[in-house]
Amino acid sequence: MQYGKAPHAAGGAARPAGAMQRRRPAVALRAHVDHYWLSLDNGDATYCIVPDGAVDVVVEIGAATLRAAAFGSTTHRTDIALDIGTHYLGIRFKPGHSRHFLDAPARELTDSVQPAAGPWVPCLLDAAAAIATGLLFERLDTVLLAHLARRPPRESRIDAVIRTLETTPCAWRVSALADLYGTSRRQLERRFLDAVGLPVKTFAQIVRVRRAVALLARSNLPLAQIAADLGYADQSHMTHEFTRFVGLPPARARARVAFVQDAVPVGEHTAGSLDSSRSRS
């Protein structure tokens, strides 16, 4: 999430107005956690979230407030109300991996914001209360690693399906994915919805739209070529799907440079540092 100006960070180092801190988790967590993010002294009344297939846990830290909420996967562009002057700390789980940390299956969180529930959440709040220290992200590592030590994560076929959808540019049929991983279409769809919070087809569409966003941000390719490269039937097909999830057509998104930069996917597959960039758009 993107917020307003940031005050002096711990140790007296000034951060620029509007800066968003991002940090990769410890190596042992990177299979499950994409990144942490921190916004200090939010200056915006609302923030727009574009679907990315991920679940976030967000800690709201105010003068008299300390609470954690789970932001489920979204199926459409969503405006979230924010409190001015509040700090926000987030944990972005990789798609399908919130199951290792949250009590609720992802399908129960879709298109909603609910109190975060899990045995590690009280420790998270304790760590977040130490926001003024220079060791905040390291404390998050400690909390999550301790949780996984108590509840070791279990590999699932769904993890392989997610990797296939995220790393192969072709348009997969759900039945073909089910055959590839030796399960029925019905079982695949049910397990995928439980883990990710989205139907397989919807998640695949979101992945493709985010590839389109990245190409809009990083290239001057014509829209028709981007559509062809990503396997859309034509430019109109891409525009329809893009607008459904992003809330505006590709041409307008490309013209709004800041918006495109915010919406570029992040994670290990994206080059560049996460230490001081912006989060979910």
C-alpha positions in Angstrom: 0.0 0.0 0.0 1.1 3.5 -0.7 0.8 6.3 1.9 1.9 9.9 2.4 4.9 11.5 4.0 7.3 9.6 6.3 8.9 11.1 9.4 12.6 10.6 10.4 13.3 6.9 10.6 15.1 5.3 13.5 18.6 6.5 14.0 17.7 10.0 12.6 18.0 9.1 8.9 15.5 11.3 7.0 13.2 9.6 4.4 11.7 11.4 1.5 8.0 12.4 1.6 5.8 9.6 0.2 8.6 7.0 0.7 7.6 3.4 1.2 10.0 1.0 2.7 10.1 -2.6 1.5 12.3 -5.4 2.7 12.7 -9.0 1.6 12.3 -11.5 4.5 14.9 -13.9 5.7 16.0 -16.4 3.1 14.2 -19.2 4.9 10.9 -17.3 4.6 11.1 -16.4 0.9 9.2 -19.5 -0.3 6.2 -18.2 1.6 6.6 -14.4 2.1 7.1 -12.1 -0.8 8.1 -9.0 1.2 7.4 -6.7 4.1 6.4 -3.1 3.7 6.2 -0.1 6.0 4.5 3.3 5.6 5.0 5.9 8.2 2.7 8.8 8.9 0.2 8.0 6.2 -1.1 11.2 4.5 -3.8 9.7 2.3 -7.5 9.2 3.0 -7.9 6.2 0.6 -5.7 3.8 -1.3 -6.6 1.7 -4.3 -5.7 -2.0 -4.4 -5.4 -3.8 -7.8 -5.8 -7.6 -7.7 -2.5 -9.5 -7.5 -3.6 -12.9 -6.1 -1.9 -12.3 -2.7 -3.1 -12.0 0.9 -1.6 -9.3 3.2 -1.5 -9.0 6.9 -1.5 -5.3 7.8 -0.8 -3.9 11.2 -2.3 -0.5 11.9 -0.3 1.5 14.4 -1.9 4.7 15.7 -1.8 6.8 18.8 -4.3 4.6 20.5 -4.6 1.8 18.0 -2.6 -1.5 17.5 -4.4 -4.1 15.4 -3.7 -6.6 12.7 -6.1 -7.3 9.7 -6.0 -9.8 6.9 -6.6 -8.3 3.5 -7.8 -11.1 1.2 -7.2 -11.6 -2.5 -9.3 -9.2 -4.5 -11.2 -9.8 -7.7 -11.6 -6.2 -8.7 -10.0 -2.8 -8.1 -10.8 -1.8 -4.5 -10.6 1.5 -2.6 -9.5 1.1 1.1 -10.1 3.9 3.7 -7.0 4.9 5.6 -6.4 7.0 8.7 -4.3 10.1 8.4 -1.1 10.1 10.4 -1.2 6.4 11.1 1.7 4.0 10.5 1.0 0.8 8.4 3.1 -2.3 8.5 2.4 -5.1 6.0 3.4 -8.7 5.3 2.8 -9.8 1.7 2.4 -13.5 1.5 3.0 -15.3 -1.8 -0.1 -16.5 -3.5 -1.4 -19.6 -1.7 1.0 -19.3 1.2 -1.2 -17.5 3.7 -2.4 -20.9 4.7 0.8 -21.5 6.6 0.1 -18.5 8.9 -3.6 -17.6 9.1 -6.4 -19.7 10.6 -8.9 -18.8 7.9 -8.6 -20.4 4.5 -8.0 -17.8 1.7 -11.4 -18.4 0.2 -13.0 -16.9 3.4 -10.9 -13.7 3.0 -11.6 -13.0 -0.6 -12.6 -9.4 -1.3 -12.7 -8.6 2.4 -10.8 -7.3 5.4 -11.0 -9.3 8.5 -9.1 -9.4 11.9 -6.0 -11.5 11.4 -6.2 -14.7 13.4 -3.3 -17.0 14.0 -1.1 -18.1 17.0 1.7 -15.8 15.9 -0.4 -12.6 15.6 0.1 -11.5 19.3 3.9 -11.8 18.7 3.5 -9.8 15.5 1.7 -7.0 17.4 4.5 -7.0 20.0 7.1 -6.7 17.2 5.1 -3.9 15.5 4.9 -1.9 18.7 8.7 -1.6 18.5 8.4 0.4 15.2 10.8 3.1 16.4 13.7 0.6 16.6 16.0 -0.2 13.7 15.3 -3.9 14.0 11.6 -4.0 13.0 12.0 -6.2 9.9 14.4 -8.6 11.7 11.8 -9.0 14.5 9.2 -9.9 11.8 11.6 -12.6 10.6 12.0 -13.9 14.1 8.2 -14.1 14.7 7.5 -15.9 11.4 10.4 -18.3 11.6 9.3 -19.2 15.2 5.8 -19.9 13.9 7.0 -22.1 11.1 9.2 -24.0 13.6 6.1 -24.8 15.6 4.0 -25.5 12.5 6.2 -26.6 9.7 4.7 -25.8 6.2 3.4 -28.6 4.1 4.0 -28.7 0.3 0.9 -28.9 -1.8 0.2 -29.7 -5.5 -1.4 -26.2 -5.5 2.1 -24.7 -5.0 3.2 -26.3 -8.2 0.1 -25.2 -10.1 0.7 -21.6 -8.9 4.4 -21.7 -10.1 3.3 -23.0 -13.4 0.8 -20.2 -13.9 3.3 -17.6 -12.8 6.2 -18.8 -14.8 4.7 -19.9 -18.1 3.2 -17.3 -20.5 0.8 -19.7 -22.2 -2.9 -19.6 -21.5 -3.7 -22.8 -19.5 -7.0 -24.7 -19.5 -8.0 -25.7 -16.1 -8.5 -29.3 -17.3 -5.0 -29.4 -18.7 -3.6 -28.2 -15.4 -5.6 -30.9 -13.6 -4.2 -33.6 -15.9 -0.7 -32.3 -15.5 -0.8 -32.6 -11.7 -2.8 -35.8 -11.6 -6.0 -34.6 -10.1 -9.6 -34.0 -11.2 -10.7 -30.6 -12.4 -13.2 -30.4 -9.5 -10.5 -31.2 -6.9 -8.1 -28.7 -8.4 -10.6 -25.9 -8.4 -11.7 -26.6 -4.8 -8.2 -26.8 -3.4 -7.0 -23.8 -5.4 -9.8 -21.7 -4.1 -9.1 -22.7 -0.5 -5.4 -21.9 -0.8 -5.5 -18.8 -3.0 -8.9 -17.4 -2.5 -9.6 -17.2 -6.3 -10.7 -19.6 -9.0 -7.9 -21.0 -11.1 -9.1 -19.1 -14.2 -9.4 -15.8 -12.3 -5.9 -16.1 -10.9 -4.5 -16.9 -14.4 -6.2 -13.8 -15.8 -4.7 -11.7 -13.0 -1.2 -13.0 -13.6 -1.6 -12.2 -17.3 -2.9 -8.7 -16.6 0.1 -8.0 -14.3 2.4 -9.1 -17.1 0.7 -6.6 -19.3 1.2 -3.9 -16.6 4.9 -4.7 -16.4 5.3 -4.4 -20.2 3.4 -1.1 -20.2 5.8 0.2 -17.5 9.1 -1.2 -19.0 8.6 -0.9 -22.8 7.2 1.2 -25.6 5.6 -1.8 -27.3 2.3 -1.1 -29.1 -0.8 -2.4 -27.2 -1.6 -4.8 -30.1 1.9 -6.4 -29.8 1.6 -6.7 -26.0 -1.8 -8.4 -26.5 -0.4 -10.8 -29.0 2.7 -11.5 -26.9 0.6 -12.4 -23.9 -1.8 -14.7 -25.8 -4.9 -12.5 -25.9 -7.2 -13.0 -28.9 -6.7 -9.4 -29.8 -6.2 -5.9 -28.3 -9.9 -5.6 -27.5 -9.7 -8.8 -25.4 -6.7 -7.5 -23.5 -8.4 -4.1 -22.9 -11.6 -5.8 -21.6 -9.7 -8.0 -19.1 -7.2 -5.3 -18.1 -10.0 -2.8 -17.4 -11.9 -5.4 -15.4 -9.1 -5.8 -12.9 -7.2 -2.5 -13.1 -10.2 -0.2 -13.4 -9.0 1.7 -16.4 -7.9 0.7 -19.9 -4.2 0.0 -20.8 -3.7 3.2 -22.8 -4.8 5.3 -19.8 -2.8 3.2 -17.4 0.3 3.7 -19.5 -0.3 7.5 -19.5 -0.4 7.5 -15.8 3.3 6.8 -15.1 3.0 6.7 -11.3 0.1 4.3 -11.5 1.9 1.9 -13.8 5.0 2.0 -11.6 3.0 1.1 -8.5 1.2 -1.8 -10.2 4.3 -3.5 -11.5 4.5 -7.0 -9.9 7.1 -7.5 -7.2 8.9 -10.4 -5.8 11.9 -12.5 -6.5 11.1 -12.6 -10.3 11.3 -8.7 -10.4 14.7 -7.0 -10.7 15.6 -4.2 -8.4 15.8 -3.5 -4.7 12.8 -3.5 -2.5 14.3 -1.4 0.2 12.6 1.9 -0.7 9.9 1.5 -3.3 6.2 1.5 -3.3 3.8 -1.3 -2.5 0.5 -2.7 -3.8 -1.5 -0.5 -6.1 
